[in-house]
């Protein structure tokens, strides 16, 4: 697969742009993430780097692994599956979904991400989709915010901010993720 210069540049820029606001590694918490990137190696690798930099800014180090197997990772680890042939009636309009009440699984509709990435490089959009869904699991609920990565529906300005690597988490989302990473159990009756 040939990687275009703009896509490669986006991945390189993401690492540098997000890195300047990164929490020092010694102060970061580590989260294991398993993900199968077969067939989509370069865009997924670049998206993982972008998601990692987004989380490094809030003190979380994503420790990426290949496909998950065996026992469940529990809430402290995440399993991500890419779907490339998503039926139109399956979560219509969504680019992905997380299952915070069931445990640690995320499904990304990679075919929809590619279709949505008109003015945004696929790795940039996918990196932000990954960050959004991982945050749902870390927050332990399906809530959305009025601004930032956890908005329910991103608009043109959000996509522009993604491309300039200026799109992050709102303060309330960072607080909720911090509680969970500090050992607080998920809220059983949390609002969606």
C-alpha positions in Angstrom: 0.0 0.0 0.0 1.3 3.4 -0.9 1.0 6.1 1.8 0.5 9.6 0.4 2.7 12.5 1.5 -0.2 14.5 3.1 -1.2 11.4 5.2 2.4 10.8 6.3 2.9 14.4 7.0 -0.3 14.4 9.2 1.1 11.6 11.2 4.4 13.2 11.7 2.8 16.6 12.6 0.5 14.8 15.1 3.4 13.4 17.0 5.2 16.8 17.2 2.1 19.0 17.7 0.6 16.9 20.5 3.9 16.2 22.1 4.6 19.7 23.2 1.7 19.6 25.7 2.3 16.1 26.9 2.4 15.0 30.5 5.9 13.7 31.3 6.0 9.8 30.9 6.8 9.3 34.6 3.5 10.9 35.6 1.4 9.0 33.0 -0.9 6.1 33.8 -0.7 3.1 31.3 -3.7 1.6 29.6 -3.3 -1.6 27.5 -5.1 -1.5 24.1 -5.4 -4.5 21.8 -6.2 -3.8 18.2 -6.1 -5.8 15.0 -4.8 -3.6 12.1 -4.5 -6.3 9.5 -5.2 -5.0 6.0 -5.1 -1.4 7.2 -1.6 -1.2 8.6 -0.3 2.3 7.8 -3.5 4.4 8.4 -4.1 2.4 11.6 -0.5 2.8 12.8 -0.7 6.5 12.2 -4.1 6.8 13.9 -2.8 4.9 16.9 0.1 7.4 17.2 -2.4 10.3 17.1 -4.7 8.7 19.7 -1.6 8.1 21.9 -0.5 11.7 21.7 -4.1 12.9 22.5 -4.1 10.7 25.6 -0.5 11.6 26.6 -1.7 15.2 26.9 -4.0 14.1 29.7 -1.6 11.8 31.4 -2.5 8.4 29.9 0.0 6.2 28.0 -1.7 3.9 25.6 0.2 0.6 25.4 -0.7 -0.9 22.0 -0.8 -4.6 21.3 -1.9 -6.8 18.4 -5.2 -8.7 18.3 -6.6 -9.7 21.7 -7.3 -13.2 22.7 -7.8 -15.1 25.8 -9.2 -13.7 29.0 -10.9 -10.3 29.2 -8.7 -7.4 30.0 -11.2 -6.0 32.5 -11.9 -2.3 32.6 -8.2 -1.4 32.7 -7.6 -2.8 29.2 -9.4 -2.3 25.9 -10.0 -4.5 22.8 -10.7 -2.7 19.5 -12.1 -4.4 16.4 -12.3 -2.7 13.0 -15.4 -3.4 10.9 -14.9 -2.9 7.2 -18.3 -4.1 5.9 -20.8 -2.4 8.3 -24.5 -2.9 7.5 -26.3 0.4 6.9 -28.8 -0.5 9.7 -26.1 -1.2 12.3 -25.7 1.9 14.5 -26.7 4.2 11.6 -24.7 7.4 11.4 -22.1 6.2 13.9 -18.4 5.9 13.1 -17.8 3.6 16.1 -19.3 2.5 19.4 -18.0 1.5 22.8 -19.5 -0.8 25.4 -18.6 0.8 28.7 -21.3 -1.2 30.6 -20.2 -4.6 29.3 -16.5 -4.1 29.8 -13.7 -3.1 27.5 -14.8 -3.5 23.8 -14.9 -1.0 21.0 -16.0 -1.5 17.4 -14.8 1.0 14.8 -16.7 1.2 11.5 -13.5 1.7 9.4 -15.5 1.8 6.2 -17.5 4.7 7.5 -14.4 6.5 8.8 -12.9 6.3 5.3 -16.1 7.6 3.8 -16.4 10.5 6.3 -12.8 11.6 5.8 -13.4 14.0 3.0 -11.4 17.0 4.1 -9.6 15.2 7.0 -7.0 12.5 6.4 -8.2 9.0 7.4 -5.5 8.6 10.1 -6.3 11.9 11.7 -10.1 11.2 11.8 -9.5 7.6 13.0 -7.1 8.7 15.7 -9.8 11.0 17.1 -12.5 8.3 16.8 -10.3 6.0 18.8 -9.7 8.7 21.4 -13.5 9.3 21.7 -14.4 5.7 22.1 -11.5 4.9 24.5 -12.7 7.9 26.6 -16.2 6.4 26.8 -14.7 3.3 28.4 -12.5 5.3 30.7 -15.5 7.5 31.8 -17.5 4.3 32.3 -20.6 5.7 30.5 -22.0 6.7 27.2 -22.3 10.4 27.9 -21.3 13.2 25.5 -19.9 16.7 26.1 -20.9 20.1 24.7 -17.4 20.6 23.3 -14.2 18.7 22.5 -13.5 15.2 21.4 -16.5 13.8 23.4 -19.1 15.8 21.4 -21.8 13.6 20.0 -21.6 15.1 16.6 -18.5 16.8 15.2 -18.8 19.8 13.0 -16.6 21.5 10.3 -14.7 23.5 12.9 -14.0 20.3 14.9 -12.6 18.6 11.8 -10.5 21.7 11.1 -9.1 21.6 14.7 -8.4 17.9 14.3 -6.2 18.6 11.2 -4.4 21.4 13.1 -4.0 19.1 16.2 -5.9 21.5 18.4 -8.8 19.2 19.3 -8.8 17.8 22.8 -10.9 16.8 25.8 -13.1 19.1 27.8 -12.2 19.6 31.5 -15.2 17.5 32.7 -14.1 14.6 30.5 -10.6 14.7 31.8 -11.9 14.7 35.4 -14.2 11.7 34.7 -11.3 9.7 33.1 -9.0 10.6 36.0 -11.5 9.2 38.5 -11.7 5.9 36.7 -8.0 5.6 36.2 -7.5 6.4 39.9 -9.5 3.3 40.8 -13.1 4.5 41.0 -15.6 1.9 39.7 -17.9 2.8 36.8 -21.2 4.4 37.8 -23.9 1.7 37.6 -26.7 4.2 36.9 -24.8 6.8 34.9 -26.7 8.8 32.4 -26.3 8.2 28.7 
